[in-house]
Amino acid sequence: MPSRTPDAGRRSETSRRAIYAAALGLVEETGYPKTTIEGIAARAGVGKQTIYRWWGSKADVLLEAFLDLGEQQAAGEAAPGIPDTGDLAADLKLVLRATVDNLLDPRFDGPARALSAEGLVDEKLGRAVVAKLLEPNFDLYVERLRSARDAGQLRPDLDPRIALELFVAPIAQRWLQRTAELSYGYTDTIVDYALHGIAPR
C-alpha cells in the first residue's frame, strides 16, 4: 500500500519554485521597490517565515530566482560557451546579439536592473551578483579571446580579461542608462570597432 506520508522534499521544492515565480513576477509587474517579502509570500502561497528560513532578504530571493531562470532557459541548449568557428568577429557578433535579446526580454530586464542597482548599495549582494552572474559569463569571453590570441588572430600580448570589457561594457552602459537603442547593429559595430580600431586603416 503506498505511503500517505507527505514528501517534504517535494513540498519544499514546490514552495521554492512558487517563491521564484512570485519574486520574478512581482518585480516585472510592480518594480523592485514595491516588491516585498510579504508580497512574495502571499503570491507564492507560503508563510513569510518560510522565505526568511531560506533567504536573508528579497534581494537574495531575486538573485537566486534570476539565476534559476537563466538555468531553465539554458536547459536543452548546447553547452554554454562562445562558438569557435575560426571567425572571431562572427562568433562575437552572434553571442552579443543573443545578449541583446536577453536584455530586451521583460522577464530578464526588470530583475537584472534591480539586481544591478541594489548591488551598488549592498556590497554583499554586489559581490554575489558579480561572482554568480557576471564572472561565469566573463569566463566564456576570456576563453574565446584566449583561443583567438593563441591562434594568432589577436596581438600576442593581449590580456583577455581586459579585452572582454571592450565588448560587454558599452552594452551594459547603454542598457542601464537607456541612452539609446540597443540593437544588433549597435553590437555588430562594437565588435568591428574593438577588433579593428577607430583610426583610419
C-alpha contacts under 8 A as a table, 3 or more apart, distances in Angstrom:
res1	aa1	res2	aa2	distance
6	P	11	R	7.80
7	D	10	R	5.37
7	D	11	R	6.16
8	A	11	R	4.98
8	A	12	S	6.02
9	G	12	S	5.15
9	G	13	E	6.22
10	R	13	E	5.12
10	R	14	T	6.11
11	R	14	T	5.10
11	R	15	S	6.21
12	S	15	S	5.08
12	S	16	R	6.07
13	E	16	R	4.97
13	E	17	R	6.15
14	T	17	R	5.22
14	T	18	A	6.22
15	S	18	A	5.02
15	S	19	I	6.14
15	S	44	A	7.20
15	S	45	G	8.00
15	S	46	V	6.99
16	R	19	I	5.07
16	R	20	Y	6.24
17	R	20	Y	5.07
17	R	21	A	6.24
18	A	21	A	5.18
18	A	22	A	6.06
18	A	44	A	4.90
18	A	45	G	7.70
19	I	22	A	5.01
19	I	23	A	6.07
19	I	40	I	6.44
19	I	41	A	6.91
19	I	43	R	7.88
19	I	44	A	5.14
19	I	51	I	7.89
19	I	61	V	7.96
20	Y	23	A	5.31
20	Y	24	L	6.25
20	Y	61	V	7.15
20	Y	62	L	7.27
20	Y	64	E	7.67
20	Y	65	A	4.69
20	Y	66	F	7.98
21	A	24	L	5.30
21	A	25	G	5.88
21	A	44	A	7.60
21	A	65	A	7.43
22	A	25	G	5.09
22	A	26	L	6.01
22	A	40	I	5.36
22	A	41	A	7.78
22	A	43	R	5.72
22	A	44	A	5.58
23	A	26	L	5.37
23	A	27	V	6.23
23	A	35	T	7.60
23	A	40	I	5.57
23	A	61	V	7.10
23	A	62	L	6.06
23	A	65	A	7.29
24	L	27	V	5.32
24	L	28	E	6.19
24	L	62	L	6.79
24	L	65	A	6.93
24	L	66	F	7.42
24	L	107	R	7.45
24	L	111	P	6.70
25	G	28	E	5.21
25	G	29	E	6.09
26	L	29	E	5.05
26	L	30	T	5.62
26	L	31	G	6.81
26	L	32	Y	7.69
26	L	35	T	6.03
26	L	39	G	7.96
26	L	40	I	7.35
27	V	30	T	5.53
27	V	31	G	4.39
27	V	32	Y	4.88
27	V	34	K	7.87
27	V	35	T	6.09
27	V	110	G	6.29
27	V	111	P	6.36
28	E	31	G	5.82
28	E	32	Y	7.92
28	E	106	P	7.06
28	E	107	R	6.82
28	E	110	G	5.40
28	E	111	P	7.09
30	T	34	K	6.11
30	T	35	T	6.84
31	G	34	K	5.81
31	G	35	T	6.47
31	G	110	G	7.10
32	Y	35	T	5.11
32	Y	110	G	7.78
32	Y	111	P	7.63
32	Y	114	A	5.95
33	P	36	T	7.85
35	T	39	G	6.45
35	T	40	I	7.29
35	T	58	K	7.94
36	T	39	G	5.04
36	T	40	I	6.21
36	T	58	K	6.70
37	I	40	I	5.06
37	I	41	A	6.05
37	I	48	K	6.72
37	I	51	I	7.49
37	I	57	S	7.58
37	I	58	K	5.86
38	E	41	A	5.13
38	E	42	A	6.12
38	E	48	K	6.06
39	G	42	A	5.13
39	G	43	R	6.17
40	I	43	R	5.30
40	I	44	A	6.00
41	A	44	A	5.11
41	A	45	G	5.90
41	A	46	V	5.10
41	A	47	G	5.79
41	A	48	K	5.38
41	A	51	I	7.12
42	A	45	G	5.16
42	A	46	V	6.44
42	A	47	G	7.48
43	R	46	V	7.93
46	V	50	T	6.59
46	V	51	I	7.91
47	G	50	T	5.32
47	G	51	I	7.17
48	K	51	I	5.43
48	K	52	Y	6.55
49	Q	52	Y	4.92
49	Q	53	R	5.93
50	T	53	R	5.16
50	T	54	W	6.77
51	I	54	W	5.40
51	I	55	W	5.89
52	Y	55	W	5.07
52	Y	56	G	5.77
52	Y	57	S	7.31
53	R	56	G	7.75
55	W	58	K	7.59
55	W	60	D	5.93
55	W	61	V	6.12
56	G	60	D	6.36
56	G	61	V	8.00
57	S	60	D	5.23
57	S	61	V	6.54
58	K	61	V	4.97
58	K	62	L	6.13
59	A	62	L	5.04
59	A	63	L	6.11
59	A	115	L	7.08
59	A	118	E	7.61
59	A	125	L	7.48
60	D	63	L	5.22
60	D	64	E	6.33
60	D	125	L	7.45
61	V	64	E	5.40
61	V	65	A	6.09
62	L	65	A	5.00
62	L	66	F	5.90
62	L	111	P	7.01
62	L	115	L	7.69
63	L	66	F	5.08
63	L	67	L	6.16
63	L	115	L	6.94
63	L	129	V	7.34
64	E	67	L	5.13
64	E	68	D	6.13
65	A	68	D	5.05
65	A	69	L	6.15
66	F	69	L	4.99
66	F	70	G	6.38
66	F	108	F	7.65
66	F	111	P	6.84
66	F	112	A	7.75
67	L	70	G	5.15
67	L	71	E	6.33
67	L	132	K	7.98
67	L	133	L	7.12
68	D	71	E	4.97
68	D	72	Q	6.17
69	L	72	Q	5.14
69	L	73	Q	6.24
70	G	73	Q	5.10
70	G	74	A	6.21
71	E	74	A	5.07
71	E	75	A	6.11
72	Q	75	A	5.11
74	A	77	E	5.36
74	A	78	A	7.93
74	A	80	P	7.89
77	E	80	P	7.92
80	P	140	L	7.97
81	G	140	L	5.46
82	I	91	D	6.68
82	I	92	L	7.30
82	I	95	V	6.52
82	I	140	L	6.27
82	I	141	Y	6.94
82	I	144	R	6.37
83	P	91	D	5.61
83	P	144	R	7.85
84	D	87	D	7.18
84	D	88	L	7.17
84	D	91	D	6.58
84	D	144	R	7.02
85	T	88	L	7.36
85	T	91	D	6.93
86	G	148	A	7.86
87	D	90	A	5.50
87	D	91	D	6.24
88	L	91	D	5.08
88	L	92	L	6.10
88	L	148	A	6.91
89	A	92	L	5.28
89	A	93	K	6.09
89	A	191	V	6.42
89	A	192	D	7.29
89	A	195	L	7.56
90	A	93	K	5.12
90	A	94	L	6.15
91	D	94	L	5.20
91	D	95	V	6.48
92	L	95	V	5.28
92	L	96	L	6.04
92	L	191	V	6.93
93	K	96	L	5.18
93	K	97	R	6.05
93	K	187	T	6.73
93	K	188	D	5.50
93	K	191	V	6.60
94	L	97	R	5.30
94	L	98	A	6.50
95	V	98	A	5.05
95	V	99	T	6.26
96	L	99	T	4.76
96	L	100	V	6.28
96	L	184	Y	7.87
96	L	187	T	6.23
96	L	188	D	7.92
97	R	100	V	5.06
97	R	101	D	6.40
97	R	183	S	7.76
97	R	184	Y	5.53
97	R	187	T	6.79
98	A	101	D	5.03
98	A	102	N	6.40
99	T	102	N	5.15
99	T	103	L	6.18
100	V	103	L	5.10
100	V	104	L	6.11
100	V	182	L	6.80
100	V	183	S	6.71
100	V	184	Y	7.22
101	D	104	L	5.35
101	D	105	D	6.19
102	N	105	D	5.10
102	N	108	F	6.37
102	N	109	D	7.62
103	L	106	P	7.85
103	L	108	F	6.25
103	L	109	D	5.47
103	L	175	W	7.52
104	L	108	F	7.47
104	L	109	D	6.15
105	D	108	F	5.49
105	D	109	D	5.92
106	P	109	D	4.97
106	P	110	G	6.39
107	R	110	G	6.74
107	R	111	P	7.40
108	F	111	P	5.74
108	F	112	A	5.83
109	D	112	A	5.30
109	D	113	R	6.07
110	G	113	R	5.31
110	G	114	A	6.19
111	P	114	A	5.05
111	P	115	L	6.12
112	A	115	L	5.22
112	A	116	S	6.09
113	R	116	S	5.06
113	R	117	A	6.11
113	R	176	L	7.13
114	A	117	A	5.25
114	A	118	E	5.97
115	L	118	E	5.17
115	L	119	G	5.75
115	L	126	G	7.99
115	L	129	V	7.32
116	S	119	G	5.23
116	S	120	L	6.69
116	S	126	G	7.61
116	S	129	V	7.84
117	A	120	L	5.47
117	A	121	V	7.34
118	E	121	V	5.58
118	E	122	D	5.95
118	E	125	L	7.44
118	E	126	G	7.39
119	G	122	D	5.00
119	G	123	E	6.22
119	G	124	K	7.63
119	G	125	L	5.21
119	G	126	G	3.75
119	G	127	R	7.55
119	G	129	V	7.08
120	L	123	E	6.68
120	L	126	G	6.13
121	V	126	G	7.77
122	D	125	L	5.37
122	D	126	G	6.01
123	E	126	G	4.90
123	E	127	R	6.19
124	K	127	R	5.30
124	K	128	A	6.35
125	L	128	A	4.96
125	L	129	V	6.10
126	G	129	V	5.13
126	G	130	V	6.28
127	R	130	V	5.16
127	R	131	A	6.06
128	A	131	A	5.08
128	A	132	K	5.77
128	A	133	L	7.70
129	V	132	K	5.43
129	V	133	L	5.19
129	V	134	L	6.59
130	V	133	L	5.59
130	V	134	L	4.74
130	V	135	E	5.82
131	A	134	L	6.22
131	A	135	E	5.37
131	A	136	P	7.40
132	K	135	E	6.57
132	K	136	P	6.76
133	L	136	P	6.36
133	L	137	N	7.18
134	L	137	N	5.43
134	L	138	F	6.19
135	E	138	F	4.81
135	E	139	D	6.03
136	P	139	D	5.21
136	P	140	L	6.84
137	N	140	L	5.29
137	N	141	Y	6.92
138	F	141	Y	5.23
138	F	142	V	6.27
138	F	161	R	7.69
138	F	164	L	7.27
139	D	142	V	4.96
139	D	143	E	6.14
140	L	143	E	5.22
140	L	144	R	6.33
141	Y	144	R	5.17
141	Y	145	L	5.98
141	Y	160	P	7.58
141	Y	161	R	7.95
141	Y	164	L	6.06
142	V	145	L	5.23
142	V	146	R	5.90
142	V	160	P	5.01
142	V	161	R	5.67
142	V	164	L	6.72
143	E	146	R	5.19
143	E	147	S	6.19
143	E	160	P	7.84
144	R	147	S	5.09
144	R	148	A	6.32
145	L	148	A	5.03
145	L	149	R	6.09
145	L	160	P	5.61
145	L	163	A	7.94
145	L	164	L	7.70
146	R	149	R	4.97
146	R	150	D	6.09
146	R	160	P	5.93
147	S	150	D	5.16
147	S	151	A	6.18
148	A	151	A	5.02
148	A	152	G	6.43
148	A	153	Q	5.21
148	A	154	L	6.10
149	R	152	G	5.20
149	R	153	Q	5.48
149	R	154	L	4.53
149	R	155	R	6.33
149	R	156	P	5.99
149	R	158	L	7.08
150	D	153	Q	7.47
150	D	154	L	7.82
150	D	156	P	7.33
151	A	154	L	7.77
152	G	155	R	7.01
152	G	156	P	7.09
154	L	158	L	7.06
155	R	158	L	5.57
158	L	163	A	7.27
159	D	162	I	5.55
159	D	163	A	6.12
160	P	163	A	4.87
160	P	164	L	6.03
161	R	164	L	5.63
161	R	165	E	7.34
162	I	165	E	5.71
162	I	166	L	7.65
163	A	166	L	5.57
163	A	167	F	7.66
164	L	167	F	5.55
164	L	168	V	6.47
165	E	168	V	5.15
165	E	169	A	5.14
165	E	170	P	7.98
166	L	169	A	6.13
166	L	170	P	7.04
166	L	190	I	7.82
166	L	194	A	6.17
167	F	170	P	6.52
167	F	171	I	7.18
167	F	190	I	6.42
167	F	191	V	6.60
167	F	194	A	7.15
168	V	171	I	5.43
168	V	172	A	6.20
169	A	172	A	5.12
169	A	173	Q	6.14
170	P	173	Q	5.14
170	P	174	R	6.18
170	P	190	I	7.96
171	I	174	R	5.26
171	I	175	W	6.04
171	I	182	L	7.50
171	I	187	T	7.35
172	A	175	W	5.13
172	A	176	L	5.97
173	Q	176	L	5.22
173	Q	177	Q	5.95
174	R	177	Q	5.38
174	R	178	R	5.46
174	R	179	T	5.55
174	R	180	A	6.40
174	R	181	E	7.76
174	R	182	L	6.95
175	W	178	R	5.21
175	W	179	T	7.52
175	W	182	L	6.74
178	R	181	E	7.30
182	L	186	Y	6.53
182	L	187	T	7.84
183	S	186	Y	5.20
183	S	187	T	6.53
184	Y	187	T	5.22
184	Y	188	D	5.99
185	G	188	D	5.15
185	G	189	T	6.17
186	Y	189	T	5.17
186	Y	190	I	6.34
187	T	190	I	4.98
187	T	191	V	6.42
188	D	191	V	5.25
188	D	192	D	6.41
189	T	192	D	5.02
189	T	193	Y	6.06
190	I	193	Y	5.14
190	I	194	A	5.93
191	V	194	A	5.16
191	V	195	L	6.00
192	D	195	L	5.37
192	D	196	H	5.78
192	D	197	G	7.49
193	Y	196	H	5.36
193	Y	197	G	4.86
193	Y	198	I	5.83
194	A	197	G	5.61
